[in-house]
Amino acid sequence: MIHALIAAVLASTLSSWPVFGHDPARSGVDVGDRTLAPANVGLLRARWQISLGTVADSAPILLDRVVVAGVAREMLFQTAKNGVTYGIDAATGRILWRFSTRGPNITTATPAADPSGKAIYVPGVDGFVRKLDAATGRELRAPGFPARVTLMTQTEKDASGLNVANGYLYATTSGYDGDAPPYDGHVVSVRLSDGSTHVFNSLCSRDRSLPTPTSCNQSDSGIWSRAGAVVDPDPSMQGRVYAATGNGDFNANTGGHNYGDSVVSLTADAGRLLGNYTPSNFDQLEANDTDLGSTGPAMLPRQNGSSTPLLLVQGGKDSIFRLVNRASLPGVGGELQELNLPGALFSAPAVWTDAQKRDWIYLGFSNIVLAYRVVTQGGKTQLVLAWQKQPGSTSGEGTSPVVSNGMVFVAFDGALVALNAFNGRELWSSAKSSAIHTIGPVHWESPIVVNGHVYCSDENGNLTAYGLP
């Protein structure tokens, strides 16, 4: 009876990691998971490692109660670059199903879970997003699905993590390595109740349909950050959606309709542009291939006592970290603060509020992890560097950190590490704790931490799980 009670309590506390970054705001934090703690994280050991047979340059998601053959299981879902999505038993690493798409190139997008917990939405290499039964991988016919997100699969890809919020699915597009035109970074929304869609094109933005090779006289401005479409978590913002664009023409300040190297904000249905933030040196950014949109905007919690309570932060390839008023995006320039970073930012920031209601931001680079505090004094909010550590390195561009119960987890080549969120002290490394299995090299692969386990894929085509003994 006691064991049954314990099992029931544990089952009731299980949580999911349903989208990239855990939540629609891409915070990178599961605030409810307390299984791992600084006191026991050093006991983490490899539980299993499987070969996917191909590289998944992305992060998995997890659903906690998927009923497979009458048994509720935790299941992982990950999409590989070749457009194959895997349904995996999180307890054993056994691949339960595969769903394949066919197309000319790759995807680096992450699936997203349906709010029901019984279905997932998966990216493909054929220009579509599909809805699958989470238990079987069987494609489900639902209003609007399969949803086409690009008409130009040769030059345009579904690059970033899918997102689900406000009753919509969101997908974003960019070009491939080498930036071969034509492509037009755009946000596609699909209303889950009836399948109706909206398209916002960052170039030729008056055109609200999927771009074709000849529909716009401009190219590029890809939306390719790990976060893709980011949803505002503050209720007063009514589900506003944000995306950061890469190199492309910007002329909105002179009456045009192009939004290269900008952060754009859209209504919840992505049907209307609400505003933009564009650095004043946008011409220089485009000329030097210094994409603002190498990373996505990150939402800060409401800052009580601040004259600008609703803020976002935005990095970029130019190694500048910007603090911006998101309640009213300023157009060209108008940053509240600019900070120099140690390099170009390609990862998604993690945003965490500790037990003392202090807000933190964590950034991952190829060999550095940075932590900033958000401080408000006299009505002015600023970012203050709290710590900087070098716990590992990667030949890639830096992976996205996630936060769990006072710890920051980051992936590097050959090692997952856990750092104390308050001071950066190393608490655990998979390279030191597990002689049998650690992760291989990483590019954009990043971990998830859920229900006392850490999962991460790598450039060797493996997916590895770590848990307590």
N, C-alpha and C positions, 0 to 999 in steps of 0.2 A: 504493500500500500504506500509506504514512504517513497519507494523508488518511482512508483506511478505518479505520485504527487509532484516529485521533483521534475519528472519528465514533462508533466503537464505545465508546470510553471515555466520551464525552459521553452517549451513550444509556444507559450503565450507571449514570450518576449522576443521571439524571432522577428527580424526585420528584413526588408528587401533593399536592394541597391538598383532602382528601376531604370535609371538613365545615367549617361555620362555625368560625372560630378555629383551623383546621388540624387539631386533634386533639380527642378526646372531652372533655378537660379544658378546652377553649377557651383554650389558652395564648396563641394568636396568634403562635406562633413555629414556623418550620421550621428546626430546628437543623442540618440537613444541607446546606442550600443555601449555597454559598460563591461562586456566580457573581458576584453583585454584592458590592461592597465599598466602604468609604469612599473608596478611591482611584479607583474608576471609576464610581461612581454618578452623578457629574456628567455623564457621557456619555449617559445615558438620553435617548432620543428617542421620540416617538410613532411606533409601527409601523403601527397602523391604528385607525380609529374607525368603529363601525357604529351605525346606528339600529335599535333594537329595535321602534320604532313605538309603544312604550308604556313606562311607567316601571317599573323593577325596583328597589324600595326595599329593597335587600338586598345581599348580596355573592355573587359567583359561587363555584363550586368548580371544581377541575381534576383530571382524571385523565391520567396521563402516557402510557399505552399503550393506547389504544382502537383496535381493529382495525376499520377501515372499508374495505370492498371490498378486503381483503387487505393494507392498508397501515396500520401502526401510527401513530397520531396522538396529539398532545396535544389534549384537548378540554375546553372550558369548558362549564359548565351553570349557567344562571341562570333563576330563576322571577320573572315580572313580577307586579305587583299584581293583574292581571286573571286570574291562574291559568294563564297560558301559560308553559311551560318551553321554553327554547331549548338546543339542542345546537350548539356553535360550534367550528369549527376554530381552535385557539388560535394557529396560525401565520399565518393569513390573515384571521381575522375572519369567514369565510364561515359563514353559518347553514346547517347541514346538515339540521336537522330542527326541527320545533315540535310540542309536545304540549299540547293545550288542555283545560281543564276549564271547566265552566259553573256559575255560582252567583250569589247576590245581591249579594255584596260583594267584599272584597279579601283578599289574604294578603301578609304581609311576611316570609314564611319563606324559608329557604335550603335547597336540596336537600342530600342526603347520599349518599355513595357506598357501595355494597355492598362488603364485604371482598374479593370476587372481583375487583374492578376492572372488571367487565364490565356492571354494572347500577347504576342510581341509584334513589333514592327521592325522590319529588317531592311537594310540597304542592299542594293545590288549593283552589278556592273552593267546592267542593261537599261539604266535610266529610270527604273521604277523602285518604289518602296512597297513592300508587301506585308500583309497581315498574316501571321502564322499562329496556329494552335501551339501553345507553349509546351504541352505535354507530348505532342506527336510530331511537330514540325510540319503538319499538313497546312497547305495554304487555305485561308478562309476568304470567302467572298463576302465583302462588306461594302457598304456605300462608299464609293470613291476609290476602292482598292481593287487591283493594284493601282497605286497612285504614281503617275508619271511626274518626275521632277526635273528631267532634262530631255531635250530633243537632240542634243549634240554629244552622244556618248564617246565619240572619237576625241573630242577636245575638252569635254566638261565632265566633272565627276561629282558624286555625292561624297563630300570630303569630311565633314564634321559629324559629331555625334547627333543622332536624331533626338528630338525632344518632344515631350507630351505635356501639355498644360492647357488650361482654359477651355478644355473640350476640343483641342486641336492637336494634330501632329504637325511638327515643324521640321523641315529639311532645308539645307543650304548647299550651294554649289560653288565650285571653283574650277580652275584648270588643272592640268597635270604638271609634273616636273618639267621644266623647260618653258612653261607659259606659252605653249603654241596656241595662237588664236584660231577660231573665234571662241570666246566664252564670255559670260556675263554673270558675275556673282549675283545670285538671287536667293530670296527666301520664299519657300512654298509652304502654305498652310493648307491643311485638309481638315475640315470640320468632321469629327468622328460620328456625329449623329446622322448626317445626311450626305457626306462626301463632297460638299461644296468646297471649292478651292479659291485661294487668292495667291497672286504672285507679285512680289516686289522685286524689280530689277534695279540693281544699284547703278547701272548705266542705262540711259534712255528710260528713266524711271516712269515716264508717263505711259509707257507700254506695259500693260498689266497682264500680259500673256507670256508663256514660256518663250524665251528668245530662240530664234532660228539663226542660221549662219549669215543671213542678210537682213535681219530685222533691226539691227543697231549698227551705226557707223563707228562705234567704239568697241573695244574689247578689254578684257581682264577685269580688274576690281573684284577678284575672287573672295569668297567668304570661306576660308579654309582653316580657321583656328580650331583647336580641339573642342572648344565649347560651342561653336556654331551659333545657333539662335539661343539667346539667354533671356529668361522671363523674369520680370521684376517681381520680387517677393512681397513688396509692401502693398497692402490692400488699397491704399489711396491711389496707386498707379494703375489700377484696373487691368492687370495682366499685360502691361506694355512689354513689347518684345524688342530686343536690341541685337545688333550684329555689327561686327567690325569688318571693313573691307580692305582689300590689298591694293596694290598699285593699279591705277587707272585714272582716267581723266576726272578732274573735279572742276565743275563750273557753276555749281548751284548758287554761289555767292554773286554771280553776274546774271542770274535769270535762267541758267541752264538746268539740266536734269540729270547730271552725272555726279556720282558720289564716291569716287575713288578715294582711298586712304581716309576713311571716315568711320565714325560710329553713327549708325542711324537708329532711330527709335520708331517703332511701328505700333499701330493699334493691335489688340489681341488677335484679331483675325488676319493680321499682316496686310490688310486692305488699304491702309492709309498711313502716309509718312507723317510723323509728329514733330520730328526735329532731327538735327545732326550736330555732331561735334567733329571738326576737322582741324588738325594742326595748321598754323599759319604758314608753315613751310611745306605745304602739300606738293608744290611743284618739285621741290628738292627730293622729297620722299619718292615720288614717282620716277624721277630721273635716275636715282641711285638704287632702284629696286629695294627700297627700305620700307616694306609693307607695314602700315599701322596694324593691319589685321593678322599679323603672325600670331597674335593671341586675341582672345575675346574680352569684352568688358566684364568686369566682376562687380557685383552689387554689394555695397556696404550696408550693414544694418542701419536703421534710422538713428541718427545722432542727436540725442536729446540735448537741448541747450545750445545747439549750433544754429547759426544764421543760414546754413545750407544743410538741412538735416538729411537729405536724400542725395547720396553721392555714388559715383562709380569710379573705378580705377581702370586705366588702359595703358598697356605697355606697347611694344612694337619692336621691329627689327633695328630701330635707331637707338636702342638702349636707354630710352627715356620712359619713366613711369609717371603718369599723369593722373591728377585728382580732378574730377569734373563734377559739376552740379548736374545730376541727372533729372531733377525735377523740371528743369528748363535747359535743355542742351544749348550751349552758347553759340552754335554756328562755327565760324572760323575763329580759332584762338579762344581766349577766355578761360584757360585752365586756372584752377585755384592753387595748384602746386605742381612742380615738375622736379623729379629726382633722377639722378644718374644711376643706371643699373650697371652691373659688371659685364653685361653682354646683351645680345639680342634676346628677347623673351619669346619663346615658342610654346611654353606650357600654359596651362590654365591655372590662375591663382586659386588658392584655397582661402576661404574666409570663415573665421571661427570666432565665436563669442564664449569667453571662459565663464567660470562660475561667479566671478566678481563683476560680470557684465562688461568686461574689457574686450574690445574688438581687435583681432589680429588678422594679418594677411601674410600668406606664405607663398614664395616664388621658387620654382625649380629651374636651375640652369644646368649646363653640361657638367659642371663640377662644383657647384655652389648651391646652397639653400639659404634664402634670405627670409627674415621675419620682420614685419613692420607692425608697430602699434598704431592704432587710430586714436588720436588725442584731441579733445576739444577744450579750449581755454578761451574765455572772454568771447564766446560765440564763434570763434574761428576753429575749424577742424583742419588738422595737418597729420601727415604720416611721419612717424619717427622710427628710424632703424632700431630694432631691438637686439638682433643678433645675426651673425653671418657665419656659416660653417661649410667645411669641405669634406663631407663624409664619403665621397666616392666620385667617380667620373664616368663619362660616357662619350663615345665618339659621335653619338647622336646629338640632338639639339636641346636636350633637357626634357624630362618627363614631369607630368603634373602631380604635385603632392596632394595627399588627402590627410584628413585629420580625424582622429578617433580618441576620445577620452583623454585629452591632454598629450597626445603623441602625434607627430608628423611622420607619415610613411612616404618614402620616395624611392624610386627605382633608379639604379645605375647599372653599368655593365658589370654583370657577375654578382650583384648584391642588391637585395632589398634592405633598406635600413629604416629603423624607427628612432626618431629623435624626440627629446623632451621639448614640448611645444613652447615652454617658457624660456629656455636657455639654449636649446640646440644640442644638448649633451646626447651622445649616442647611447641608446638603450638596448639596441639589438641589431644584428646584421645577419642576413641569411648566409653570407659567405663564411661567417665564423661559427654559426650554430649548427650547420647541417653539412656534414661531410659528404653525404650522398647526393643531395640535390640542392643546387641554387639556380637562380635564373641565369640566362645567357645575356648577350648584349641587348641593349634596348635602343629604340629610336623614339617613337611616340607612345610606346606601350607604357601604361601606368597602372598602379595597383588599385584594388578596391579592398576595403576592410569592413567586414560585415559578419555578425554573429560569431565573433571570436576567431575568425579566419582571415587570412590575407591571400589574395589571388592576383597573379600577374602573368601575362604572356611575354614572349621575348622574340628576338630576331632569329633564333634557332628553330622557330616553329613550335615551341613548347608552351604549355600552360601549367603553372605550378601552384599548388595550394600549401599553405602553412597553417598550422593550428597548434593548440596547446596539447601536451601529452594526454 
